[in-house]
């Protein structure tokens, strides 16, 4: 009987993890990616209108989008590893986000922490990735080929859309009836 209960609990953890990912990763990534892409494209159209669009503008904007996609893909690969090895991590985040502020003061659930080699390097890698995107944006803007709005928003559009489309195969979207 213990195996049935344990299997049901694992299934519930995976389901809660998927709910957390859909709510707190996929939905914001879709919205932020759309907003960043619209602002970046409008800035490129503005450059086209004022006649400062050239072949370097196309090359550097493509580089920015591609570098954002690579960074979003790599972050999602890490999150997929966490989901596969430690499904309770995202499930515990879902549980803690569902608890109201009043109840949090009484007792907080113990959060599952992933324990894998290289875990201490992950914050450093996140900071290096963000610094890389911002540095690349600054370089593209300072070279004069891109407007500052396009230079800033295009890599983030690639980042959020890279995350969104990388999760698409793992967690399929639900239909109107809520079924997969």
N, CA, C and O atoms as a DFTB+ gen file, in Angstrom:
720 C
 N C O
     1  1       0.812      -1.193       0.000
     2  2       0.000       0.000       0.000
     3  2       0.855       1.256       0.000
     4  3       0.449       2.294      -0.524
     5  1       2.028       1.158       0.585
     6  2       2.919       2.309       0.643
     7  2       3.380       2.757      -0.734
     8  3       3.560       3.953      -0.965
     9  1       3.574       1.823      -1.646
    10  2       4.031       2.171      -2.983
    11  2       2.975       2.953      -3.741
    12  3       3.312       3.864      -4.497
    13  1       1.721       2.623      -3.560
    14  2       0.646       3.332      -4.240
    15  2       0.576       4.778      -3.751
    16  3       0.416       5.698      -4.553
    17  1       0.693       4.976      -2.461
    18  2       0.639       6.324      -1.902
    19  2       1.848       7.132      -2.359
    20  3       1.705       8.303      -2.712
    21  1       3.027       6.532      -2.360
    22  2       4.227       7.223      -2.797
    23  2       4.134       7.588      -4.276
    24  3       4.520       8.690      -4.667
    25  1       3.632       6.684      -5.091
    26  2       3.487       6.967      -6.519
    27  2       2.488       8.093      -6.748
    28  3       2.700       8.946      -7.609
    29  1       1.410       8.101      -5.990
    30  2       0.416       9.160      -6.117
    31  2       1.003      10.501      -5.694
    32  3       0.715      11.526      -6.313
    33  1       1.825      10.503      -4.643
    34  2       2.444      11.745      -4.175
    35  2       3.422      12.273      -5.223
    36  3       3.466      13.477      -5.476
    37  1       4.206      11.381      -5.836
    38  2       5.146      11.788      -6.889
    39  2       4.395      12.378      -8.081
    40  3       4.805      13.382      -8.663
    41  1       3.272      11.717      -8.430
    42  2       2.456      12.209      -9.536
    43  2       1.900      13.589      -9.206
    44  3       1.843      14.463     -10.071
    45  1       1.494      13.781      -7.969
    46  2       0.971      15.071      -7.538
    47  2       2.077      16.133      -7.567
    48  3       1.818      17.276      -7.943
    49  1       3.301      15.771      -7.177
    50  2       4.423      16.704      -7.229
    51  2       4.709      17.128      -8.657
    52  3       4.931      18.311      -8.918
    53  1       4.707      16.189      -9.577
    54  2       4.972      16.514     -10.976
    55  2       3.869      17.413     -11.524
    56  3       4.145      18.362     -12.257
    57  1       2.627      17.116     -11.172
    58  2       1.502      17.945     -11.623
    59  2       1.606      19.357     -11.052
    60  3       1.365      20.329     -11.767
    61  1       1.959      19.481      -9.780
    62  2       2.134      20.806      -9.182
    63  2       3.325      21.524      -9.807
    64  3       3.282      22.739      -9.993
    65  1       4.378      20.796     -10.129
    66  2       5.527      21.399     -10.789
    67  2       5.148      21.950     -12.160
    68  3       5.554      23.053     -12.526
    69  1       4.377      21.185     -12.908
    70  2       3.923      21.638     -14.221
    71  2       3.039      22.875     -14.089
    72  3       3.130      23.795     -14.902
    73  1       2.190      22.900     -13.072
    74  2       1.345      24.072     -12.839
    75  2       2.200      25.285     -12.503
    76  3       1.939      26.382     -12.997
    77  1       3.217      25.100     -11.671
    78  2       4.107      26.204     -11.324
    79  2       4.821      26.732     -12.571
    80  3       4.920      27.943     -12.770
    81  1       5.310      25.826     -13.399
    82  2       6.037      26.233     -14.602
    83  2       5.128      26.973     -15.556
    84  3       5.527      27.983     -16.136
    85  1       3.902      26.484     -15.730
    86  2       2.961      27.177     -16.613
    87  2       2.614      28.560     -16.087
    88  3       2.525      29.518     -16.855
    89  1       2.416      28.666     -14.767
    90  2       1.961      29.918     -14.176
    91  2       3.071      30.937     -14.016
    92  3       2.885      32.110     -14.340
    93  1       4.221      30.510     -13.524
    94  2       5.273      31.451     -13.147
    95  2       6.451      31.508     -14.112
    96  3       7.325      32.360     -13.953
    97  1       6.499      30.623     -15.109
    98  2       7.577      30.688     -16.085
    99  2       7.023      30.916     -17.493
   100  3       7.431      31.858     -18.172
   101  1       6.094      30.058     -17.937
   102  2       5.631      30.142     -19.320
   103  2       4.766      31.371     -19.595
   104  3       4.995      32.070     -20.583
   105  1       3.793      31.644     -18.758
   106  2       2.924      32.794     -18.998
   107  2       3.702      34.111     -18.979
   108  3       3.560      34.903     -19.911
   109  1       4.525      34.377     -17.943
   110  2       5.305      35.624     -17.986
   111  2       6.299      35.670     -19.151
   112  3       6.537      36.740     -19.711
   113  1       6.876      34.535     -19.518
   114  2       7.809      34.517     -20.646
   115  2       7.102      34.874     -21.942
   116  3       7.654      35.602     -22.766
   117  1       5.907      34.379     -22.131
   118  2       5.153      34.707     -23.333
   119  2       4.800      36.182     -23.404
   120  3       4.948      36.810     -24.452
   121  1       4.338      36.729     -22.302
   122  2       3.943      38.137     -22.275
   123  2       5.165      39.042     -22.426
   124  3       5.162      39.965     -23.241
   125  1       6.202      38.776     -21.643
   126  2       7.401      39.616     -21.713
   127  2       8.092      39.482     -23.076
   128  3       8.596      40.471     -23.609
   129  1       8.120      38.287     -23.636
   130  2       8.704      38.094     -24.962
   131  2       7.938      38.853     -26.030
   132  3       8.540      39.446     -26.925
   133  1       6.617      38.839     -25.942
   134  2       5.798      39.568     -26.907
   135  2       6.026      41.075     -26.789
   136  3       6.200      41.761     -27.797
   137  1       6.025      41.583     -25.568
   138  2       6.251      43.018     -25.369
   139  2       7.639      43.442     -25.849
   140  3       7.782      44.463     -26.523
   141  1       8.646      42.665     -25.505
   142  2      10.007      43.004     -25.922
   143  2      10.150      42.929     -27.441
   144  3      10.830      43.760     -28.042
   145  1       9.515      41.943     -28.057
   146  2       9.598      41.818     -29.510
   147  2       8.893      42.974     -30.205
   148  3       9.407      43.506     -31.190
   149  1       7.738      43.368     -29.714
   150  2       7.004      44.493     -30.317
   151  2       7.820      45.778     -30.206
   152  3       7.946      46.517     -31.183
   153  1       8.378      46.053     -29.016
   154  2       9.177      47.267     -28.845
   155  2      10.423      47.220     -29.727
   156  3      10.780      48.225     -30.342
   157  1      11.083      46.076     -29.795
   158  2      12.274      45.952     -30.628
   159  2      11.970      46.118     -32.106
   160  3      12.722      46.784     -32.818
   161  1      10.895      45.531     -32.575
   162  2      10.525      45.640     -33.989
   163  2      10.098      47.062     -34.314
   164  3      10.440      47.575     -35.380
   165  1       9.357      47.711     -33.421
   166  2       8.965      49.109     -33.647
   167  2      10.210      49.990     -33.731
   168  3      10.265      50.901     -34.557
   169  1      11.202      49.733     -32.891
   170  2      12.447      50.510     -32.953
   171  2      13.173      50.273     -34.274
   172  3      13.749      51.207     -34.832
   173  1      13.156      49.042     -34.783
   174  2      13.782      48.767     -36.073
   175  2      13.018      49.430     -37.217
   176  3      13.628      49.935     -38.159
   177  1      11.693      49.432     -37.140
   178  2      10.882      50.116     -38.154
   179  2      11.163      51.621     -38.110
   180  3      11.245      52.273     -39.151
   181  1      11.305      52.158     -36.917
   182  2      11.656      53.580     -36.770
   183  2      12.999      53.870     -37.443
   184  3      13.149      54.888     -38.120
   185  1      13.970      52.979     -37.258
   186  2      15.256      53.148     -37.922
   187  2      15.115      53.082     -39.428
   188  3      15.806      53.800     -40.150
   189  1      14.231      52.233     -39.906
   190  2      13.994      52.115     -41.342
   191  2      13.372      53.407     -41.877
   192  3      13.714      53.860     -42.969
   193  1      12.462      53.991     -41.107
   194  2      11.789      55.218     -41.539
   195  2      12.758      56.397     -41.574
   196  3      12.742      57.180     -42.524
   197  1      13.599      56.531     -40.553
   198  2      14.516      57.681     -40.523
   199  2      15.795      57.416     -41.325
   200  3      16.726      58.221     -41.299
   201  1      15.834      56.304     -42.023
   202  2      16.901      55.978     -42.965
   203  2      18.259      55.738     -42.307
   204  3      19.287      56.144     -42.849
   205  1      18.273      55.081     -41.141
   206  2      19.540      54.674     -40.513
   207  2      19.676      53.158     -40.478
   208  3      20.573      52.630     -39.821
   209  1      18.800      52.463     -41.174
   210  2      18.836      50.998     -41.218
   211  2      19.805      50.588     -42.316
   212  3      19.685      51.035     -43.457
   213  1      20.784      49.722     -41.964
   214  2      21.714      49.217     -42.957
   215  2      21.948      47.725     -42.720
   216  3      21.271      47.103     -41.902
   217  1      22.915      47.162     -43.446
   218  2      23.164      45.717     -43.311
   219  2      23.707      45.370     -41.925
   220  3      23.466      44.267     -41.435
   221  1      24.430      46.282     -41.288
   222  2      24.925      46.027     -39.940
   223  2      23.792      46.037     -38.928
   224  3      23.858      45.339     -37.916
   225  1      22.768      46.810     -39.186
   226  2      21.605      46.815     -38.298
   227  2      20.945      45.441     -38.294
   228  3      20.598      44.903     -37.242
   229  1      20.781      44.888     -39.489
   230  2      20.187      43.553     -39.593
   231  2      21.072      42.508     -38.920
   232  3      20.577      41.656     -38.182
   233  1      22.372      42.570     -39.170
   234  2      23.292      41.576     -38.617
   235  2      23.336      41.651     -37.092
   236  3      23.293      40.621     -36.420
   237  1      23.419      42.846     -36.550
   238  2      23.523      42.984     -35.101
   239  2      22.203      42.704     -34.397
   240  3      22.199      42.170     -33.288
   241  1      21.079      43.056     -35.023
   242  2      19.799      42.721     -34.392
   243  2      19.579      41.215     -34.409
   244  3      19.026      40.661     -33.459
   245  1      20.001      40.550     -35.470
   246  2      19.910      39.092     -35.518
   247  2      20.818      38.451     -34.478
   248  3      20.439      37.466     -33.845
   249  1      22.016      39.004     -34.298
   250  2      22.942      38.511     -33.282
   251  2      22.343      38.662     -31.885
   252  3      22.459      37.757     -31.059
   253  1      21.711      39.789     -31.622
   254  2      21.104      40.018     -30.305
   255  2      19.969      39.026     -30.039
   256  3      19.884      38.449     -28.955
   257  1      19.115      38.837     -31.016
   258  2      18.004      37.893     -30.835
   259  2      18.540      36.478     -30.641
   260  3      18.076      35.747     -29.765
   261  1      19.511      36.097     -31.455
   262  2      20.074      34.746     -31.355
   263  2      20.770      34.532     -30.016
   264  3      20.629      33.465     -29.419
   265  1      21.517      35.519     -29.533
   266  2      22.187      35.360     -28.243
   267  2      21.172      35.258     -27.107
   268  3      21.398      34.520     -26.148
   269  1      20.066      35.983     -27.199
   270  2      19.001      35.851     -26.206
   271  2      18.360      34.477     -26.239
   272  3      18.057      33.899     -25.195
   273  1      18.155      33.958     -27.438
   274  2      17.573      32.617     -27.575
   275  2      18.496      31.572     -26.951
   276  3      18.031      30.670     -26.255
   277  1      19.791      31.690     -27.195
   278  2      20.756      30.732     -26.633
   279  2      20.740      30.794     -25.109
   280  3      20.768      29.756     -24.448
   281  1      20.696      31.995     -24.548
   282  2      20.669      32.128     -23.094
   283  2      19.352      31.583     -22.512
   284  3      19.370      30.903     -21.486
   285  1      18.225      31.871     -23.151
   286  2      16.945      31.329     -22.693
   287  2      16.891      29.816     -22.814
   288  3      16.351      29.140     -21.938
   289  1      17.445      29.284     -23.890
   290  2      17.482      27.835     -24.081
   291  2      18.330      27.176     -23.001
   292  3      17.947      26.146     -22.446
   293  1      19.489      27.775     -22.701
   294  2      20.363      27.153     -21.706
   295  2      19.753      27.231     -20.304
   296  3      19.900      26.291     -19.523
   297  1      19.079      28.322     -19.973
   298  2      18.417      28.393     -18.668
   299  2      17.290      27.365     -18.583
   300  3      17.106      26.733     -17.542
   301  1      16.550      27.197     -19.647
   302  2      15.473      26.215     -19.650
   303  2      16.014      24.790     -19.570
   304  3      15.398      23.933     -18.937
   305  1      17.144      24.530     -20.196
   306  2      17.751      23.202     -20.075
   307  2      18.084      22.898     -18.621
   308  3      17.886      21.772     -18.164
   309  1      18.587      23.886     -17.890
   310  2      18.870      23.697     -16.477
   311  2      17.577      23.472     -15.692
   312  3      17.522      22.593     -14.831
   313  1      16.553      24.246     -15.976
   314  2      15.274      24.066     -15.283
   315  2      14.653      22.710     -15.612
   316  3      14.026      22.094     -14.750
   317  1      14.817      22.244     -16.833
   318  2      14.313      20.917     -17.183
   319  2      15.066      19.826     -16.430
   320  3      14.475      18.820     -16.039
   321  1      16.360      20.020     -16.227
   322  2      17.146      19.080     -15.425
   323  2      16.615      19.054     -13.989
   324  3      16.452      17.983     -13.404
   325  1      16.350      20.218     -13.433
   326  2      15.801      20.299     -12.073
   327  2      14.441      19.616     -12.013
   328  3      14.151      18.896     -11.058
   329  1      13.604      19.835     -13.029
   330  2      12.282      19.194     -13.057
   331  2      12.416      17.672     -13.119
   332  3      11.653      16.963     -12.463
   333  1      13.355      17.168     -13.881
   334  2      13.512      15.721     -14.020
   335  2      14.090      15.083     -12.760
   336  3      13.636      14.019     -12.339
   337  1      15.081      15.725     -12.160
   338  2      15.753      15.133     -11.004
   339  2      15.104      15.480      -9.671
   340  3      15.098      14.659      -8.754
   341  1      14.564      16.676      -9.554
   342  2      13.985      17.151      -8.284
   343  2      12.614      17.767      -8.532
   344  3      12.469      18.984      -8.418
   345  1      11.600      16.966      -8.867
   346  2      10.285      17.547      -9.161
   347  2       9.654      18.241      -7.948
   348  3       8.774      19.089      -8.098
   349  1      10.103      17.880      -6.771
   350  2       9.565      18.521      -5.575
   351  2       9.999      19.968      -5.424
   352  3       9.387      20.716      -4.661
   353  1      11.054      20.384      -6.144
   354  2      11.527      21.767      -6.048
   355  2      10.472      22.744      -6.554
   356  3      10.107      23.688      -5.852
   357  1       9.985      22.518      -7.769
   358  2       8.960      23.408      -8.314
   359  2       7.626      23.209      -7.606
   360  3       6.851      24.156      -7.470
   361  1       7.347      21.974      -7.149
   362  2       6.105      21.716      -6.418
   363  2       6.090      22.478      -5.098
   364  3       5.060      23.029      -4.710
   365  1       7.230      22.511      -4.406
   366  2       7.271      23.244      -3.141
   367  2       7.158      24.744      -3.375
   368  3       6.612      25.459      -2.536
   369  1       7.663      25.226      -4.495
   370  2       7.483      26.636      -4.832
   371  2       6.014      26.937      -5.121
   372  3       5.512      28.005      -4.772
   373  1       5.332      25.990      -5.759
   374  2       3.907      26.182      -6.022
   375  2       3.125      26.208      -4.719
   376  3       2.224      27.027      -4.540
   377  1       3.475      25.306      -3.810
   378  2       2.784      25.267      -2.516
   379  2       3.035      26.543      -1.728
   380  3       2.109      27.100      -1.137
   381  1       4.277      27.011      -1.714
   382  2       4.587      28.213      -0.934
   383  2       3.971      29.460      -1.553
   384  3       3.664      30.412      -0.835
   385  1       3.784      29.475      -2.870
   386  2       3.139      30.630      -3.480
   387  2       1.628      30.613      -3.258
   388  3       0.975      31.655      -3.321
   389  1       1.080      29.440      -3.001
   390  2      -0.357      29.342      -2.758
   391  2      -0.731      29.694      -1.326
   392  3      -1.877      30.048      -1.050
   393  1       0.231      29.599      -0.417
   394  2      -0.037      29.904       0.982
   395  2      -0.189      31.414       1.138
   396  3       0.623      32.180       0.621
   397  1      -1.199      31.825       1.830
   398  2      -1.415      33.256       2.023
   399  2      -0.382      33.837       2.961
   400  3       0.263      33.119       3.725
   401  1      -0.235      35.149       2.893
   402  2       0.765      35.839       3.698
   403  2       0.533      35.618       5.187
   404  3       1.496      35.513       5.947
   405  1      -0.710      35.545       5.615
   406  2      -1.015      35.333       7.027
   407  2      -0.540      33.965       7.478
   408  3       0.014      33.823       8.569
   409  1      -0.751      32.971       6.655
   410  2      -0.351      31.614       7.007
   411  2       1.164      31.421       6.932
   412  3       1.701      30.533       7.595
   413  1       1.849      32.222       6.153
   414  2       3.301      32.088       6.046
   415  2       3.980      32.427       7.361
   416  3       5.016      31.852       7.694
   417  1       3.409      33.347       8.099
   418  2       4.022      33.727       9.355
   419  2       3.926      32.607      10.378
   420  3       4.795      32.481      11.240
   421  1       2.888      31.798      10.293
   422  2       2.726      30.704      11.253
   423  2       3.742      29.595      10.993
   424  3       4.514      29.229      11.880
   425  1       3.737      29.069       9.782
   426  2       4.613      27.949       9.482
   427  2       4.871      27.908       7.979
   428  3       3.929      27.889       7.187
   429  1       6.136      27.893       7.588
   430  2       6.481      27.785       6.195
   431  2       6.838      26.335       5.879
   432  3       7.527      25.676       6.658
   433  1       6.369      25.845       4.740
   434  2       6.755      24.474       4.384
   435  2       8.239      24.417       4.051
   436  3       8.824      25.389       3.573
   437  1       8.826      23.278       4.310
   438  2      10.237      23.086       4.013
   439  2      10.373      22.972       2.496
   440  3       9.755      22.114       1.867
   441  1      11.183      23.844       1.928
   442  2      11.348      23.852       0.486
   443  2      12.419      22.839       0.081
   444  3      13.471      22.741       0.713
   445  1      12.137      22.105      -0.960
   446  2      13.075      21.123      -1.480
   447  2      14.169      21.876      -2.238
   448  3      13.879      22.673      -3.130
   449  1      15.404      21.622      -1.885
   450  2      16.530      22.259      -2.561
   451  2      17.249      21.223      -3.413
   452  3      17.573      20.138      -2.929
   453  1      17.503      21.549      -4.680
   454  2      18.264      20.611      -5.504
   455  2      19.709      20.555      -5.025
   456  3      20.322      21.580      -4.729
   457  1      20.230      19.357      -4.956
   458  2      21.597      19.158      -4.500
   459  2      22.348      18.427      -5.601
   460  3      22.346      17.197      -5.656
   461  1      22.989      19.188      -6.473
   462  2      23.725      18.602      -7.585
   463  2      25.077      19.288      -7.710
   464  3      25.261      20.392      -7.199
   465  1      26.013      18.652      -8.376
   466  2      27.322      19.282      -8.552
   467  2      27.192      20.558      -9.392
   468  3      26.487      20.570     -10.401
   469  1      27.847      21.589      -8.988
   470  2      27.798      22.839      -9.729
   471  2      26.687      23.776      -9.311
   472  3      26.500      24.826      -9.926
   473  1      25.943      23.416      -8.274
   474  2      24.826      24.251      -7.835
   475  2      25.293      25.618      -7.384
   476  3      24.595      26.608      -7.601
   477  1      26.463      25.697      -6.760
   478  2      26.965      26.981      -6.273
   479  2      27.381      27.898      -7.427
   480  3      27.493      29.110      -7.240
   481  1      27.610      27.339      -8.608
   482  2      27.982      28.152      -9.761
   483  2      26.790      28.755     -10.494
   484  3      26.969      29.673     -11.295
   485  1      25.599      28.272     -10.244
   486  2      24.438      28.728     -11.013
   487  2      24.158      30.221     -10.862
   488  3      23.890      30.867     -11.875
   489  1      24.203      30.817      -9.662
   490  2      23.993      32.271      -9.596
   491  2      25.045      33.058     -10.374
   492  3      24.740      34.087     -10.978
   493  1      26.276      32.572     -10.356
   494  2      27.344      33.240     -11.110
   495  2      27.068      33.142     -12.608
   496  3      27.260      34.112     -13.342
   497  1      26.615      31.969     -13.064
   498  2      26.297      31.801     -14.481
   499  2      25.114      32.666     -14.894
   500  3      25.111      33.209     -15.999
   501  1      24.099      32.808     -14.027
   502  2      22.981      33.702     -14.313
   503  2      23.458      35.140     -14.465
   504  3      23.057      35.833     -15.400
   505  1      24.312      35.588     -13.553
   506  2      24.833      36.958     -13.623
   507  2      25.695      37.166     -14.866
   508  3      25.620      38.216     -15.504
   509  1      26.512      36.175     -15.212
   510  2      27.330      36.280     -16.419
   511  2      26.463      36.337     -17.681
   512  3      26.774      37.073     -18.618
   513  1      25.394      35.571     -17.703
   514  2      24.491      35.607     -18.852
   515  2      23.814      36.955     -18.997
   516  3      23.747      37.501     -20.098
   517  1      23.307      37.502     -17.887
   518  2      22.665      38.825     -17.949
   519  2      23.682      39.897     -18.326
   520  3      23.388      40.770     -19.143
   521  1      24.872      39.838     -17.738
   522  2      25.910      40.819     -18.064
   523  2      26.326      40.697     -19.530
   524  3      26.605      41.700     -20.187
   525  1      26.365      39.474     -20.032
   526  2      26.696      39.268     -21.441
   527  2      25.671      39.898     -22.366
   528  3      26.033      40.554     -23.343
   529  1      24.385      39.703     -22.062
   530  2      23.338      40.311     -22.898
   531  2      23.381      41.830     -22.827
   532  3      23.253      42.505     -23.848
   533  1      23.558      42.366     -21.633
   534  2      23.599      43.827     -21.485
   535  2      24.851      44.387     -22.162
   536  3      24.784      45.427     -22.817
   537  1      25.984      43.710     -22.011
   538  2      27.212      44.151     -22.666
   539  2      27.107      44.103     -24.179
   540  3      27.562      45.018     -24.865
   541  1      26.509      43.038     -24.705
   542  2      26.315      42.923     -26.143
   543  2      25.375      44.011     -26.647
   544  3      25.593      44.571     -27.722
   545  1      24.341      44.311     -25.884
   546  2      23.419      45.394     -26.242
   547  2      24.143      46.731     -26.267
   548  3      23.962      47.525     -27.191
   549  1      24.964      46.979     -25.249
   550  2      25.709      48.241     -25.185
   551  2      26.680      48.354     -26.361
   552  3      26.835      49.430     -26.938
   553  1      27.325      47.257     -26.712
   554  2      28.250      47.282     -27.849
   555  2      27.519      47.575     -29.154
   556  3      27.987      48.372     -29.968
   557  1      26.358      46.921     -29.355
   558  2      25.595      47.147     -30.598
   559  2      25.085      48.579     -30.685
   560  3      25.053      49.161     -31.769
   561  1      24.692      49.144     -29.564
   562  2      24.221      50.529     -29.569
   563  2      25.383      51.501     -29.768
   564  3      25.266      52.456     -30.537
   565  1      26.497      51.267     -29.085
   566  2      27.617      52.200     -29.168
   567  2      28.284      52.191     -30.538
   568  3      28.925      53.174     -30.910
   569  1      28.152      51.120     -31.289
   570  2      28.724      51.079     -32.633
   571  2      27.911      51.898     -33.620
   572  3      28.366      52.158     -34.734
   573  1      26.709      52.307     -33.223
   574  2      25.904      53.191     -34.056
   575  2      24.978      52.491     -35.030
   576  3      24.280      53.155     -35.796
   577  1      24.954      51.183     -35.022
   578  2      24.104      50.473     -35.974
   579  2      22.673      50.306     -35.496
   580  3      21.755      50.192     -36.308
   581  1      22.476      50.290     -34.187
   582  2      21.141      50.027     -33.634
   583  2      20.680      51.170     -32.738
   584  3      21.474      51.815     -32.053
   585  1      19.391      51.393     -32.766
   586  2      18.758      52.303     -31.829
   587  2      18.830      51.684     -30.438
   588  3      18.864      50.461     -30.306
   589  1      18.853      52.506     -29.414
   590  2      19.003      51.981     -28.051
   591  2      17.822      51.107     -27.642
   592  3      17.999      50.157     -26.880
   593  1      16.635      51.407     -28.127
   594  2      15.469      50.577     -27.776
   595  2      15.600      49.177     -28.388
   596  3      15.350      48.174     -27.720
   597  1      15.985      49.123     -29.643
   598  2      16.163      47.812     -30.289
   599  2      17.315      47.052     -29.652
   600  3      17.227      45.842     -29.444
   601  1      18.392      47.758     -29.344
   602  2      19.557      47.097     -28.761
   603  2      19.246      46.515     -27.395
   604  3      19.803      45.479     -27.028
   605  1      18.383      47.147     -26.645
   606  2      18.062      46.627     -25.321
   607  2      16.977      45.554     -25.365
   608  3      17.094      44.549     -24.663
   609  1      15.939      45.731     -26.156
   610  2      14.790      44.833     -26.092
   611  2      14.928      43.559     -26.927
   612  3      14.346      42.538     -26.563
   613  1      15.663      43.581     -28.012
   614  2      15.745      42.389     -28.867
   615  2      16.383      41.174     -28.188
   616  3      15.874      40.067     -28.365
   617  1      17.477      41.319     -27.417
   618  2      17.995      40.105     -26.769
   619  2      17.046      39.552     -25.720
   620  3      16.988      38.339     -25.520
   621  1      16.303      40.418     -25.050
   622  2      15.351      39.926     -24.056
   623  2      14.149      39.269     -24.717
   624  3      13.567      38.334     -24.167
   625  1      13.775      39.756     -25.898
   626  2      12.722      39.068     -26.654
   627  2      13.182      37.664     -27.014
   628  3      12.424      36.705     -26.866
   629  1      14.414      37.536     -27.485
   630  2      14.952      36.214     -27.795
   631  2      15.045      35.340     -26.561
   632  3      14.752      34.147     -26.625
   633  1      15.453      35.921     -25.429
   634  2      15.574      35.163     -24.180
   635  2      14.227      34.587     -23.753
   636  3      14.119      33.387     -23.500
   637  1      13.212      35.424     -23.673
   638  2      11.908      34.955     -23.198
   639  2      11.260      33.993     -24.189
   640  3      10.635      33.015     -23.780
   641  1      11.400      34.257     -25.476
   642  2      10.810      33.350     -26.452
   643  2      11.594      32.044     -26.534
   644  3      11.018      30.988     -26.795
   645  1      12.898      32.113     -26.313
   646  2      13.688      30.881     -26.254
   647  2      13.240      29.995     -25.105
   648  3      13.150      28.775     -25.246
   649  1      12.958      30.623     -23.952
   650  2      12.439      29.856     -22.813
   651  2      11.076      29.266     -23.137
   652  3      10.818      28.093     -22.868
   653  1      10.209      30.080     -23.713
   654  2       8.843      29.649     -23.994
   655  2       8.815      28.455     -24.947
   656  3       8.110      27.478     -24.695
   657  1       9.573      28.528     -26.034
   658  2       9.520      27.462     -27.026
   659  2      10.330      26.236     -26.634
   660  3      10.102      25.152     -27.173
   661  1      11.265      26.383     -25.712
   662  2      11.987      25.210     -25.225
   663  2      11.120      24.391     -24.279
   664  3      11.220      23.164     -24.261
   665  1      10.276      25.044     -23.495
   666  2       9.372      24.321     -22.599
   667  2       8.206      23.700     -23.361
   668  3       7.554      22.794     -22.843
   669  1       7.934      24.157     -24.555
   670  2       6.750      23.731     -25.297
   671  2       6.687      22.212     -25.496
   672  3       5.602      21.633     -25.443
   673  1       7.818      21.568     -25.722
   674  2       7.831      20.109     -25.930
   675  2       7.662      19.342     -24.619
   676  3       7.130      18.232     -24.622
   677  1       8.102      19.911     -23.509
   678  2       8.054      19.217     -22.224
   679  2       6.659      19.305     -21.617
   680  3       6.109      18.304     -21.158
   681  1       6.098      20.491     -21.616
   682  2       4.778      20.714     -21.037
   683  2       3.863      21.209     -22.147
   684  3       3.861      22.399     -22.462
   685  1       3.081      20.305     -22.746
   686  2       2.235      20.729     -23.863
   687  2       1.127      21.663     -23.370
   688  3       0.670      21.547     -22.232
   689  1       0.702      22.578     -24.225
   690  2      -0.368      23.499     -23.826
   691  2      -1.672      22.754     -23.633
   692  3      -1.904      21.720     -24.259
   693  1      -2.521      23.279     -22.768
   694  2      -3.826      22.673     -22.550
   695  2      -4.832      23.319     -23.469
   696  3      -4.694      24.482     -23.849
   697  1      -5.842      22.558     -23.819
   698  2      -6.896      23.054     -24.688
   699  2      -7.921      23.859     -23.922
   700  3      -7.752      24.096     -22.726
   701  1      -8.982      24.286     -24.588
   702  2     -10.016      25.090     -23.931
   703  2     -10.717      24.358     -22.794
   704  3     -11.202      24.992     -21.857
   705  1     -10.775      23.047     -22.866
   706  2     -11.451      22.288     -21.814
   707  2     -10.509      21.970     -20.653
   708  3     -10.926      21.374     -19.661
   709  1      -9.238      22.368     -20.776
   710  2      -8.287      22.114     -19.708
   711  2      -7.571      20.778     -19.846
   712  3      -6.752      20.424     -18.997
   713  1      -7.871      20.032     -20.904
   714  2      -7.235      18.737     -21.140
   715  2      -6.084      18.899     -22.097
   716  3      -6.104      19.779     -22.959
   717  1      -5.067      18.048     -21.953
   718  2      -3.892      18.090     -22.836
   719  2      -4.192      17.454     -24.157
   720  3      -3.323      17.398     -25.027
